[in-house]
Amino acid sequence: MTRSEAKPPKSRFAKIFMTAVLLCVLAGVVVFQHSMDLKGKPEKTARPPASVPVTLAKVESGEFDTVLNGLGTIQAFNTVQVKSRVDGEIQKVAFTEGQTAHKGDVLVQIDPRPYQAALDQAKSKKVQDESNLKNARLDLDRYTKLGDYASRQQTDTQGSKVAQLAAQVASDQAAIDNAQTQLDYATVRSPLDGITGFRQVDIGNLVNGSSQTPIVQITQVEPIFAVFTAPEDQLHAITTSMGQGDVPVEAWNTDGKTKLSVGKVSLINNQVDTATGTVRIKAVFENKDHALWPGLSVSTRMRLGRRRDAVIVPDDAIQHGPDGLFAFVVDGDRKAHQQPITAGRSNEGRTLILKGLTPGQTVITAGQYKVQDGSLVEEAKTPNTHVADQASADTAKDAR
């Protein structure tokens, strides 16, 4: 082996050593640079928990009407199907559909001539029989004055004849009354005050007393009444209120947005429906403006009394949980806490609180779905509030 051939291994080891040194130097530089970067960055600070935007309201104290809500149906006070009581041809229709008819108004005129003729005949028969009766009485008087000169048989026979003719005259009067009644029936009149419906017959039609088809139906709507139900456990409160005076009932449309009329309770049914646990109640309304109509479905609000110094919250503050009703109460640190409550009835967007809240407390009425017990909350700004704040900021900017 020559000297030149032994040098390459030493040169290879030197290169490997130098490469390792360079790698160590580079690693040191990288570590140093990373440590310098960490020293230059500011330390991160813990952020406070974000507050939940909600709508707040105060628990109030004041008067609260005890109202019992229900569903009812309007029914006519009276409904009559006007039919003909005699046979004949309709000569005149004196009403229009949907008009207000008063008791005694003429609705339809049936041909009266046959009935007028029957009446005239009955009257003439009575005149004839009255004349015969008068003559028979004169003969009886003569027989009576003759005394023993007239036979007793003649006198008794004449007295019997007078009695028969008197009975005939009475029968004639009955026939006259009947003929007059039939003649009156030829003029069909309204039996009550009400609203006429669809006309079922026209001029020229023949009608008869046995027909099942009415001429028109008349419905009395002044006054009118509503029939609705109430829970049986409220029966005592209702009867107690009726004992103290009239119990007002309001009729509203089914969506509860429009009040139609105000009336009063007139009747409580004489038995409770055991199948539903309710009792039927009738309320009467004057209905001068015809706001209520037979068959109309309404929401009813029966006022049973008024409580003073009642604890009241908006309906939206009441929440339903697995353990019952509760409300979120906000303390001085703006933290929300679940408060179990006992609620009474609701009226016009407000609920009576029987237990759990006191006047002056702050409750959440909107945004509860984001809130948990102990959550930090803040009152959400309405669009109007945001506009007002922006206007104030712009004013301050202009002043500067």
C-alpha positions in Angstrom: 0.0 0.0 0.0 1.3 3.4 -0.9 1.0 6.6 1.2 -1.3 8.2 -1.3 -3.8 5.3 -1.0 -4.0 5.6 2.9 -5.2 9.3 2.9 -8.8 9.0 1.7 -10.2 7.4 4.8 -8.9 10.2 7.0 -10.3 12.8 4.7 -13.8 11.1 4.8 -13.8 11.2 8.6 -12.9 14.8 8.6 -15.9 15.7 6.4 -18.3 13.8 8.6 -17.1 15.5 11.7 -17.4 19.0 10.1 -20.9 18.2 8.9 -22.0 17.2 12.5 -20.5 20.4 13.9 -22.4 22.5 11.3 -25.7 20.8 12.2 -25.2 21.4 15.9 -24.5 25.1 15.2 -27.6 25.4 13.1 -29.7 23.8 15.8 -28.4 26.2 18.3 -29.2 29.1 16.1 -32.8 27.9 15.6 -33.3 27.4 19.4 -31.9 30.8 20.2 -34.1 32.5 17.6 -37.2 30.7 18.9 -36.4 31.8 22.5 -36.0 35.3 21.3 -39.3 35.3 19.6 -41.0 34.0 22.7 -39.5 36.8 24.8 -40.7 39.4 22.3 -44.4 38.3 22.4 -46.7 39.7 25.1 -48.2 37.2 27.5 -51.9 36.2 26.9 -54.4 37.4 29.5 -57.7 35.4 30.4 -60.8 37.0 28.8 -63.9 37.6 31.0 -67.0 35.5 30.1 -69.3 37.2 27.6 -72.7 38.4 28.8 -75.9 37.2 27.3 -78.2 39.8 25.7 -81.7 39.5 27.1 -84.9 41.6 27.7 -85.7 42.5 31.2 -88.8 43.6 33.1 -89.7 44.5 36.7 -92.0 42.5 38.9 -94.9 44.8 39.6 -97.5 45.2 42.3 -101.0 46.4 41.6 -104.6 45.5 40.8 -105.3 42.3 38.8 -108.6 41.2 37.4 -109.4 37.5 37.9 -110.4 36.4 34.4 -111.6 33.0 33.3 -111.0 32.3 29.6 -113.0 30.0 27.5 -114.4 29.2 24.1 -118.0 29.5 23.1 -120.5 29.6 20.3 -123.0 32.4 19.6 -126.7 31.2 19.5 -129.8 33.1 18.5 -132.2 34.1 21.3 -135.1 32.9 19.1 -135.3 31.3 15.6 -138.6 30.9 13.8 -139.3 29.2 10.5 -142.2 31.1 9.1 -144.7 28.8 7.3 -148.1 29.3 5.7 -151.0 28.0 7.8 -153.5 28.2 4.9 -153.6 27.1 1.3 -153.4 29.6 -1.5 -151.4 31.5 -4.1 -148.8 34.0 -3.0 -149.8 37.4 -4.3 -147.1 39.6 -2.6 -143.8 39.3 -0.9 -143.4 42.3 1.4 -139.8 41.7 2.7 -136.3 41.6 1.4 -133.7 39.1 2.4 -131.5 40.2 5.3 -133.7 43.0 6.5 -134.7 43.7 10.1 -138.3 42.6 10.6 -140.4 43.8 13.5 -143.1 41.8 15.2 -146.4 42.2 13.2 -144.7 43.3 9.9 -146.3 41.8 6.8 -144.0 39.3 5.1 -146.2 37.6 2.6 -149.8 38.1 1.3 -151.7 34.9 0.2 -154.8 35.2 -2.0 -157.5 36.1 0.7 -160.6 35.9 -1.5 -161.7 32.3 -0.6 -161.3 33.1 3.1 -163.1 36.5 2.8 -166.0 34.7 1.1 -166.1 32.1 3.8 -166.2 34.9 6.4 -169.0 36.7 4.6 -171.0 33.5 4.4 -170.6 32.8 8.1 -171.7 36.3 9.0 -174.8 36.1 6.8 -175.7 32.7 8.3 -175.5 34.3 11.7 -177.8 37.1 10.7 -180.4 34.6 9.4 -180.3 32.5 12.6 -180.4 35.6 14.8 -183.6 36.7 13.0 -185.2 33.2 13.5 -184.2 33.3 17.1 -185.8 36.7 17.6 -189.1 35.5 16.1 -189.0 32.3 18.2 -188.6 34.2 21.4 -191.6 36.4 20.5 -193.7 33.3 20.0 -192.5 32.0 23.4 -193.4 35.2 25.1 -196.9 35.0 23.6 -197.4 31.4 24.7 -196.2 32.3 28.1 -198.6 35.3 28.4 -201.6 33.2 27.4 -201.1 31.0 30.4 -203.8 28.4 30.7 -205.1 29.3 27.2 -202.0 27.8 25.6 -201.2 24.2 26.1 -198.1 23.3 28.1 -196.8 21.2 25.2 -196.8 24.2 22.9 -195.0 26.3 25.4 -192.3 23.7 26.1 -191.9 23.1 22.3 -191.4 26.8 21.7 -188.9 27.0 24.5 -186.9 24.2 23.0 -186.9 25.9 19.7 -185.6 29.1 21.2 -182.7 27.2 22.8 -181.8 25.4 19.6 -181.7 28.7 17.6 -179.6 30.3 20.4 -177.1 27.5 20.1 -177.2 27.9 16.3 -176.3 31.6 16.7 -173.4 30.7 19.0 -172.2 28.2 16.4 -172.5 30.8 13.7 -170.3 33.1 15.8 -167.7 30.3 16.2 -167.8 29.9 12.4 -167.3 33.6 11.9 -164.3 33.5 14.3 -162.8 30.6 12.5 -163.3 32.2 9.1 -161.8 35.5 10.4 -158.7 33.5 11.7 -158.2 31.8 8.3 -158.5 35.2 6.6 -155.9 36.6 9.0 -153.6 33.7 8.3 -153.6 34.7 4.6 -151.6 37.7 5.6 -148.3 36.2 7.0 -146.7 38.4 9.6 -143.5 38.4 11.5 -143.9 36.7 14.9 -140.9 38.5 16.4 -138.2 41.1 15.9 -135.3 39.6 14.0 -133.3 39.3 10.8 -134.8 37.6 7.7 -132.8 34.9 5.9 -133.1 33.5 2.4 -136.6 33.7 0.8 -137.8 30.2 -0.1 -140.8 31.1 -2.1 -141.7 33.6 -4.9 -144.8 35.4 -6.0 -147.2 33.1 -7.8 -146.2 30.0 -5.9 -148.8 27.9 -4.3 -148.4 27.2 -0.6 -150.3 25.0 1.8 -150.6 24.6 5.5 -149.1 21.1 5.5 -145.9 22.1 3.6 -142.6 21.5 5.4 -140.8 24.2 3.4 -140.7 27.5 5.2 -141.3 30.8 3.5 -138.4 32.4 5.4 -136.4 32.0 8.6 -136.3 34.8 11.1 -133.5 35.0 13.7 -133.6 37.2 16.7 -130.2 38.8 17.3 -131.1 41.5 19.8 -130.4 40.3 22.4 -128.3 37.3 21.7 -126.4 34.8 23.9 -123.2 32.8 24.0 -122.8 29.3 25.4 -119.4 28.3 26.7 -117.9 26.0 29.3 -115.9 26.5 32.5 -113.9 24.0 34.6 -116.0 22.5 37.4 -113.4 23.6 40.0 -114.3 27.2 39.2 -118.0 26.7 39.8 -117.9 28.0 43.4 -116.0 31.2 42.3 -118.6 31.8 39.6 -121.6 31.3 41.8 -120.0 33.5 44.5 -119.4 36.3 42.0 -123.0 36.0 40.7 -124.2 36.3 44.3 -122.4 39.7 44.5 -123.9 41.1 41.3 -123.6 40.8 37.6 -120.7 38.8 36.3 -119.4 40.6 33.1 -118.4 38.5 30.1 -116.4 39.7 27.1 -116.7 38.1 23.7 -113.6 38.3 21.5 -112.8 36.9 18.1 -111.0 33.6 18.1 -107.5 35.1 17.7 -108.1 37.2 20.8 -107.2 40.5 19.2 -110.6 42.1 18.7 -113.2 42.6 21.4 -116.7 42.2 19.9 -119.2 42.8 22.7 -119.7 42.9 26.5 -122.5 41.0 28.2 -123.2 39.2 31.5 -123.8 35.7 32.8 -127.5 34.8 32.8 -127.5 31.1 33.5 -125.3 28.3 34.8 -126.5 24.9 33.7 -128.1 22.7 36.4 -125.5 19.9 36.1 -121.8 19.3 35.5 -120.7 17.3 32.5 -119.0 14.4 34.2 -117.3 13.3 30.9 -115.4 16.6 30.5 -115.5 18.0 34.1 -117.0 21.3 32.8 -120.2 23.2 33.3 -122.1 25.0 30.6 -122.7 28.8 31.0 -124.9 31.1 29.1 -124.1 34.8 28.8 -126.5 37.4 27.3 -125.4 40.3 25.1 -127.5 43.3 23.9 -125.8 43.2 20.5 -127.2 46.5 19.3 -124.4 46.7 16.7 -124.9 43.1 15.5 -121.3 42.3 16.1 -122.3 38.8 17.2 -124.0 36.4 14.8 -125.6 33.0 15.4 -123.1 30.2 14.9 -120.0 32.5 15.4 -117.2 31.0 17.4 -115.8 33.4 20.0 -113.3 33.5 22.9 -114.9 34.5 26.2 -113.4 36.3 29.1 -115.5 36.1 32.3 -114.4 38.5 35.1 -114.8 37.0 38.5 -113.3 39.7 40.6 -110.3 41.9 41.2 -107.3 41.4 43.5 -105.4 44.3 45.0 -101.7 44.4 45.7 -101.2 41.5 43.4 -97.7 40.4 42.3 -97.6 40.6 38.5 -95.1 39.7 35.8 -95.3 39.6 32.0 -96.4 36.3 30.6 -93.1 35.8 28.8 -91.2 35.7 32.1 -92.9 32.3 33.0 -90.8 29.3 32.0 -91.6 25.6 32.2 -89.0 23.2 33.6 -88.9 19.6 34.6 -89.6 20.6 38.2 -92.4 23.0 37.4 -92.6 26.7 36.6 -89.7 29.1 37.2 -88.4 32.5 36.2 -84.9 33.9 35.7 -84.2 36.6 38.3 -81.3 38.9 37.7 -79.4 40.1 40.8 -77.2 43.2 41.4 -74.2 41.6 39.7 -76.2 41.0 36.5 -76.3 37.3 37.1 -79.4 35.2 36.3 -80.8 32.7 38.7 -83.6 30.2 38.3 -86.4 31.0 40.8 -89.2 28.4 41.3 -92.6 30.1 41.2 -96.3 29.4 41.6 -98.4 31.2 39.0 -102.1 32.0 38.9 -104.2 33.1 36.0 -103.1 35.2 33.0 -104.9 38.3 31.8 -104.0 40.7 29.0 -100.4 39.6 28.8 -99.8 39.6 32.5 -99.6 36.6 35.0 -100.5 36.6 38.6 -97.7 35.3 40.8 -98.9 33.5 43.9 -95.4 32.5 45.3 -91.8 32.9 44.5 -91.3 36.6 43.4 -91.5 39.9 45.1 -92.2 43.4 43.6 -89.2 45.2 42.4 -87.2 42.2 41.3 -85.9 42.0 37.7 -86.9 39.1 35.6 -85.9 38.0 32.1 -88.7 38.1 29.5 -86.9 37.2 26.3 -83.6 35.4 25.4 -84.0 32.7 28.2 -83.0 30.0 25.7 -79.3 31.3 25.9 -79.3 31.7 29.7 -78.3 29.1 32.3 -78.3 29.4 36.1 -75.5 31.9 37.0 -75.1 33.3 33.5 -74.0 36.9 33.2 -76.6 38.9 31.3 -77.1 42.4 29.9 -80.2 44.1 28.6 -80.3 43.9 24.8 -80.8 47.2 23.0 -83.8 47.5 20.8 -83.5 49.1 17.3 -85.0 52.3 18.6 -82.5 52.4 21.5 -79.6 51.9 19.0 -80.8 54.7 16.8 -81.1 57.0 19.8 -77.6 56.1 21.0 -76.2 56.8 17.5 -78.0 60.1 17.4 -76.5 61.1 20.7 -73.0 60.1 19.5 -73.4 62.1 16.3 -74.6 65.2 18.4 -71.5 64.9 20.7 -69.2 64.6 17.6 -70.7 67.7 16.0 -70.3 69.6 19.3 -66.6 68.7 19.4 
